[in-house]
Amino acid sequence: MIWRQWPQWLTEAVIAAYKQGATPAMIGATISRSESVVRSKLVREGVYVSKSTQRRALRESTAEEGF
């Protein structure tokens, strides 16, 4: 099955699972999609933030504080 748009119920279920601690790989296995597809969806929905982005934000905030 090729999804052009995700049904709202599935988007909500994926977001809820991720917020409860499931990894994109675990969610993907459950809905028969790859980890990268799930991760991309979570990024588009503003839920997933990569570790490199988190580190960059931390560096910038500590630089602003003068550390």
Helices and strands as residue ranges (DSSP letters): H 8-19, H 24-31, H 35-44, H 51-64
